[in-house]
Amino acid sequence: IGCVWVIYMHRDRRKWNILWRRYKKRYISYGIGIFFVLIVGGAGAFFLKPDSALGRLFLWKITCQAITKYPWGCDKGFAFAYGEAQEAYFSQRDYAEWEERVAGSPEYAFNEYLELILTQGPVICIMLMVITLACLWAGTQFRRYGVCGAIIALLIFSFSSYPCPLRISFSFLEYHLHHHHHQPHHKEIRLIYPLVHHKEGYVFLPFPQD
């Protein structure tokens, strides 16, 4: 998706419009075909390792239940909140056989957004998403399409990944803005704070002023 976005942003608008008008039906059929292939590929990946896929779904289900118990974040960490929620879920004795089979003691949510909401709270998560969108907007203004495409790919990968891509993407954003904050025609970028990942959470640091 990130590569497609980069290609689209680098397109020649005049040639693009001409080709679209001339081959519109063909491009639509290609898009439908690619979408169908993605669906088949996703289904194939699910049936290739069903327990792994079901384990992720169960993990996210219990994480959402933990979020309802700690709506403003749990300062004791993900593992503690998840363990409590999973214990409470199984104590009700209203669960499927496959849920018992795939249950475990994970240290991460394998979804950066859910883990961020559970450990830091929804307010922090919303703030980070707003900052991310603002940074992507700034990147498009600077025509840094390659960097923005990489960030988009990392943000999508963070929906089902090991605990790393989202923090890497924020590091990209921090460097990306810090590299340009001295440009005289973009002083508004100084209002956007870079995100610095800290061992105990997320902290914000302002850009150095002139």
Residue pairs with C-beta under 8 A, 6 or more apart in sequence:
1 152
1 153
1 156
2 149
2 150
2 151
2 152
2 153
2 156
3 149
3 153
5 145
5 148
5 149
5 152
6 145
6 146
6 148
6 149
9 140
9 145
9 148
9 149
10 145
20 27
45 53
46 53
51 98
51 101
51 102
54 98
54 102
55 102
55 104
56 110
56 160
58 99
58 102
58 103
59 106
59 109
59 110
59 111
60 109
60 110
60 111
60 114
62 82
62 85
62 86
62 89
63 82
63 85
63 109
63 111
63 114
63 115
63 118
64 114
65 85
65 88
65 89
66 74
66 81
66 82
66 84
66 85
66 118
67 114
67 117
67 118
69 81
69 84
69 85
70 81
70 118
71 121
71 122
72 121
72 122
72 123
73 117
73 118
73 119
73 120
73 121
73 124
74 80
74 81
74 118
74 119
75 119
77 119
78 107
78 108
78 109
78 115
78 118
78 119
79 105
79 106
79 107
81 118
81 119
82 106
82 109
82 118
83 105
86 103
89 95
90 100
90 103
108 115
108 162
108 163
109 115
109 118
109 163
110 160
110 161
110 162
110 163
111 158
111 159
111 160
111 161
112 158
112 159
112 161
112 163
112 165
112 166
112 167
113 125
113 158
113 159
113 166
115 163
116 124
116 125
116 128
116 166
117 125
119 201
120 201
120 202
124 202
128 170
128 195
128 202
131 173
131 192
131 193
131 195
132 151
132 155
132 169
132 170
132 173
134 192
135 151
135 173
135 176
135 177
135 192
136 148
136 151
136 152
138 176
138 177
138 180
138 186
138 189
138 192
139 145
139 147
139 148
139 151
139 176
140 148
141 186
142 180
142 186
144 176
147 172
147 176
150 169
150 172
151 169
151 172
151 173
154 165
154 166
154 168
154 169
154 172
155 165
155 166
155 169
157 165
158 165
158 166
158 169
167 197
170 195
170 197
171 197
173 194
173 195
174 194
174 195
174 196
177 189
177 192
177 194
177 207
178 194
178 207
180 186
180 189
181 189
181 190
181 207
182 210
183 189
190 207
190 209
193 204
193 205
193 206
193 207
194 204
194 205
194 207
195 202
195 204
196 202
196 203
196 204
196 205
